[in-house]
């Protein structure tokens, strides 16, 4: 069994029933991942190169790693290995590349993003066109159907909400 002493030690640990992935590793981030790689060298701010554990190579640093700054770790092998192969060779899971997800009770609901002024004006313009068509029919003494009256109510409510949104 080749692969150097570190690889043999990992095989023995996983053969002994030690779990392949721990939540501690997932939360440790890039440093924990770099400690499992050979030939690691810094390639810039938050960037590293290393030997790919999937395709190997004694002096080749085909694997590029980047700390995305938000808990994610980005990986690319210039030898053509996919991320699954790299992570499998490290006896890790893809979830190790991402920050731990909060429990359901810790998740915050997404905040409603307000409309930009441009979006609000575009929506107001559309609703005013609907109202204009309906008012033209009323001015020409054409009867409004129940659906037209209902749509007029929707347009009125949307116009009021949009005017409030843009400060009118």
C-alpha positions in Angstrom: 0.0 0.0 0.0 1.7 3.2 -1.2 0.9 6.8 -0.6 3.3 7.8 2.1 3.0 7.7 5.9 0.2 10.3 6.1 -1.9 8.4 3.6 -1.4 5.1 5.3 -2.3 6.6 8.7 -5.5 7.9 7.2 -6.3 4.5 5.8 -5.7 2.9 9.2 -7.9 5.4 11.0 -10.7 4.9 8.6 -10.3 1.1 8.7 -10.6 1.3 12.5 -14.1 2.7 12.2 -13.1 6.3 12.8 -15.6 8.5 10.8 -14.3 9.9 7.6 -15.7 13.4 8.2 -16.1 15.4 11.3 -18.1 18.5 11.9 -15.0 20.0 13.6 -13.1 19.6 10.3 -16.0 21.3 8.4 -15.9 24.3 10.7 -12.0 24.5 10.8 -11.9 25.6 7.1 -9.0 25.9 4.8 -6.2 25.2 7.4 -7.6 21.7 8.1 -7.8 21.0 4.4 -4.3 22.2 3.7 -2.9 20.1 6.5 -4.1 17.0 4.5 -2.3 17.9 1.3 1.3 17.6 0.2 3.5 20.2 -1.5 1.4 23.1 -0.3 2.6 26.6 -1.2 1.0 30.0 -1.0 0.0 31.4 -4.3 -1.4 34.7 -3.2 -3.8 36.2 -0.7 -6.2 33.4 0.3 -4.8 31.1 -2.5 -2.7 28.0 -2.4 -1.3 25.4 -4.8 -0.7 21.7 -3.8 -0.2 18.3 -5.3 -3.5 16.8 -6.2 -4.2 13.7 -4.1 -6.3 12.2 -6.8 -4.0 12.4 -9.8 -0.7 12.7 -7.9 2.6 13.9 -9.4 5.8 14.2 -7.4 6.7 17.8 -8.2 3.5 19.1 -9.8 1.1 21.4 -8.0 -1.9 20.9 -10.1 -4.4 21.6 -7.3 -5.5 25.2 -6.7 -7.3 26.1 -3.5 -8.9 29.4 -2.6 -10.5 30.6 0.6 -13.7 32.4 -0.6 -13.8 34.4 2.6 -17.3 33.4 3.5 -16.6 29.9 4.8 -16.5 28.3 1.4 -13.4 26.6 0.0 -12.9 26.6 -3.8 -10.9 23.8 -5.4 -9.7 23.2 -9.0 -7.4 20.5 -10.3 -5.6 21.6 -13.5 -4.9 17.9 -14.2 -8.6 17.4 -14.9 -9.8 15.7 -11.6 -13.3 16.7 -10.5 -13.9 17.9 -6.9 -15.5 14.6 -5.9 -12.3 12.7 -6.9 -10.1 15.1 -4.9 -12.3 15.0 -1.8 -12.6 11.2 -2.0 -8.8 10.9 -2.2 -8.6 13.0 1.0 -11.3 10.9 2.6 -13.5 13.9 3.0 -17.0 14.9 1.9 -18.0 17.9 -0.3 -19.7 19.4 2.8 -16.2 20.0 4.2 -15.8 22.8 1.6 -18.7 24.8 3.0 -19.5 26.3 6.4 -21.8 24.3 8.6 -25.4 25.0 8.1 -27.3 26.4 11.0 -30.0 24.3 12.6 -33.6 25.1 11.5 -34.3 27.0 14.7 -31.2 29.2 14.1 -32.0 30.2 10.6 -33.1 33.7 10.1 -35.8 34.4 7.6 -34.6 36.2 4.5 -35.2 39.9 4.8 -37.4 41.4 2.1 -35.3 43.3 -0.4 -36.9 46.6 -1.2 -37.6 47.5 -4.7 -35.1 49.8 -6.4 -36.7 53.1 -7.5 -36.4 52.0 -11.1 -38.3 48.7 -10.4 -41.0 50.6 -8.5 -41.5 53.1 -11.3 -41.6 50.3 -13.9 -44.3 48.4 -11.9 -46.2 51.6 -11.3 -46.1 52.4 -15.0 -47.5 49.0 -15.8 -50.4 49.2 -13.3 -51.2 52.7 -14.5 -51.5 51.4 -18.1 -53.9 48.8 -16.8 -55.9 51.5 -15.1 -55.8 53.7 -18.2 -57.3 51.0 -20.4 -60.1 50.3 -17.9 -60.8 54.0 -17.4 -60.9 54.5 -21.2 -63.6 51.8 -21.4 -65.6 53.5 -18.6 -65.2 56.9 -20.3 -66.6 55.3 -23.5 -69.5 53.9 -21.6 -68.4 50.3 -22.2 -69.5 48.0 -19.4 -66.7 46.4 -17.3 -66.8 42.7 -16.7 -66.4 41.2 -13.2 -62.8 40.3 -14.1 -62.1 43.8 -15.3 -63.5 45.3 -12.1 -61.5 42.8 -10.0 -58.3 43.8 -12.0 -59.1 47.5 -11.5 -59.1 46.8 -7.7 -55.7 45.0 -7.9 -54.3 47.9 -9.9 -55.5 50.4 -7.4 -54.0 48.5 -4.5 -50.7 48.0 -6.3 -50.5 51.7 -7.3 -51.1 52.7 -3.7 -48.4 50.3 -2.4 -45.9 51.4 -5.1 -46.5 55.1 -4.4 -45.9 54.4 -0.8 -42.7 52.5 -1.7 -41.2 55.4 -3.7 -42.3 57.9 -1.0 -45.3 59.4 -2.8 
